Amino acid sequence: MSLTRPPEGVPQQCTTLKGGPGKTTNRAGIATFVMRNRQYLAALKAEKHVLALHVLHWADEVRDPHRELGASLPDHSGATAQELGTAVQLIEAMTIDWHPLDYKDTYQEQVRALIDAKRAHETIEKAVPAPRSTALADLMDALQASVEHARHTRTPQGRRTGP
């Protein structure tokens, strides 16, 4: 949120100082506001040339996964240095430059197609869930195969060429 001119009754200094003290001190202000009949908790912070409003969770909305999931949380203590190294290689091999225009809202497209099909009185079939794999693969083999696949499907610009 950035104000270009202050609302009536708000001094000009409130909007012209937006990039100064907040940016220099690297501090955020905590505020509440109401939108759509609901109160929100937010952090207000100077970022570059604007004031950014980040919506936060209330304390009762944050849950401790250890308390909620307990023993069902995965145990990461058994990973070897080689497994961790391979996982890091996989992440590095799959890393690409972020181009927001490469992504689109496919969910909305699917909903629109469904609405159009219903409007045209077409038969709509329920999606069949994908079968679950029951074969357990060795983690190291799977990670290594993923690293190799990611290395071979990149273009010189750093983008992946395939799925």
Buried (B, 14 or more C-beta within 10 A) or exposed (E): EBEEEEEEEEEEEEBEEBBEEBBEEEEBEEEEEEEEEEEBBBBBBBBEEEBBBEEBEEEEEEEEEEEEEEEEEEEEEEEEEEEEEBBEBBEEBBEEEEEEEEEEEEEEEEEEEEEEEEEEEEEEEEEEEEEEEEEEEEEEEEBBEBBEBBEEBBEEEEEEEEE
